[in-house]
């Protein structure tokens, strides 16, 4: 366990140093450095945005706006925190703003044909595929019933794979707040998705 922890710490230090070197290249005006940052982060930014909107075009607009904003502000960025964490925080804030604008105007069913493959359960035959689709739709309906902050925690933790401390940094709230939001989100989703009357699946952590 000690060796694993030490290895993880060393990996984090390496990642932060790599980010710092990339930041230096960007801020010094190296032509291709910002494009490298986009390649490094764009897939996860898209996944984060898709988790909010379930719409490819909306998600792509968030990706574009995130990197436009990052490009405008990166000259002032200081490496006290993770560069990728800063990108995700920009994307998250843009998602929140856009979601609030759209939430009263549009309630779409999840368009699963465009969902990244990793977000759907594996299916080996037609019935399994139907069950997977039905389950994914049930989860999206349940997520739509969460508060915006609960939804953010769920997406960041389970679709972005962030630890709760990283979720707290991305949302700019305390770890205690994130833990409470996480607990309430999971409790509500379990109630909504549990087998039997009023629920559908027991499919959450």
N, C-alpha and C positions, 0 to 999 in steps of 0.2 A: 504493500500500500504506500509506504514511504517513497519507494522508487517510482511508483506510478505518479504520485503527487509531484515529485521533483521533476519528472519528465514532462508533466503537464505545464508546470511553471516555466520550464526551459522553453517549451513550445510557445507559450504565450509571450515570453520575452523576445523570442525570434520573430514572431508575428508583428509585435509592436515595433521592433527595430526595422523590419522590412517596410512597414507602413511609414515609419519616420523617414527612411531613405527615399521612398516613393514621394512623400510629401515634399522633401527637399528638391527633388527633381522637378516636381510640378511648379513649386514656387520660384524656382530659378528659371522657369520658362522653357524647359526641355519640351520639344515639340510633341513627342508621342507619350509623355508621362501621364497626362490626364486620360488619354484613351486607354491606357493600361488600368487606371483606376476604374473606369467604366466597365471594362471587361471583368475586373475582379468582383464587382458588386452588382452588376445589372441583373443577373439571374435571381438573386435573393431579393432585390428590391421589387422585381416583377412579382415574385411569389408572395411577398408581403402585401402588395397592392391587390393582387388577385384574391387574396384571402378576405379582403374587405369588400370587394365589388363583384367578384365572379363574372367579370366582363373584361375581355382581352383588351379592347380599345381603352377603357378607363385605366386599366393597369399600365398599358404602354404610355399613356399620357402622364401618369404619375412618375414612371421611369424617366421620361424626357424632362419633366419639370424638376425632378430631384437633382439631376445632373446639371441642368441649367443653373439651378440655385447654388449647387455646390461649386460650380465653376466661378460664379460671381463672388462667392464668399471665401474661397479657399486661400486666398492671399492673406486673410486675417486669421486663419485657423492656427492654433497652437497645439502641439502634440502632448498636452496633458492627458488626453483621453485617446481611445482608439479612433483611428481615421474611419475605419469601416463602421464603428459604432456611431460616429457622427453622421455618416451617410444614411444609416438606417433611421436615425432620429429625424433627419430632414424628411425622409420618405414617410415615416410614421405621422409626423405632423401634417404633411400634405394630405395623407389619407384621411386623417381625422377631419380636416377642414372640408375636403371634398365629400366625405361621407355625410357630414352634417347638412351640406347643401342639397345632396341628392336624396337623403333618407325620406323626406316628406313627399318627394315627387315620383319616386320609382321604387317599386317592390318587385324585383324580378325573381323568378324561380331560377335555381342554379343551372347554368348552361354547362352541363357536365361534358359535352363533346369537346369543349376547349380546355377543360381542366388539365393541368400538367399531370402526366401519368402517375407520378409519385404520390399524388393526393387521393388516388382511388385505390380501394382494396383490390388485390389480385383476384381474377375470376378465370376459371378453367372451362366453363361451359355456359350455355345460354342462360340457364337458371341462376347460376352464380353471378353472371353479369347483371341480370335483372336485380338480384338481391343487393349487389354492390352499389348499383345506381340508386336503388330505393333507400339504402342506408345512408349514402352520401347526401341525398336530398333531405332526409330526415334530420341529419346533423346540421345542414345549412339552415333549415327552418328553425331549429332550436337555437342556433347561434344568432339568428336575427332577433330573437327575443331577449338576448343579453343586453345589459347596458353597454354603452360605447367603450367604457374603460375595461369592463369585463371581457368584452370581445377582443380588445387590443391585447390583453394578457394572454388569452387563449391562442390567438393567432401567432403572437411572437414566440410563445413557448412551444406550441405543438406543431406549428407549420414552419417556423423559422429555426426551431431547435435551440433557442436561446435559454440560458439559465435564468432563474428568477432575478438574480442580481443584475444581469445584463438587460432583462426586461425593465427593471426599475430605472436603469440608466437611460434606456431608450425613451421611456415615458416621462423621465424627469420627475419621478416620485420616489418615496422611500421604499425600501425592501419590505417593511411591514405592511405598507399599503398594497403592494403587489401581492403579497401572500394572502391578504384578506380578500382581494379581488379574485384571485385564483381559486380560493376555497369556495366563494360564493358562485363563481362561474361553473365550477365542476359540479357543485351540489345541484344547481338548477338544471344543468344539462343531463345529469343522471335522472332527475325527476322526469324530464321531458322524454328521454330516450329509453327509460327502463321498460322491459317487456311487460305486457299486460295493459289493462285499461288506462288510457291517457299517456302511454309511452310506447316506444318502438324497439329500442335496442339497449343492451347493456354493453356499450362499446367504448367507454371512456376509461382513462387511467384510474 
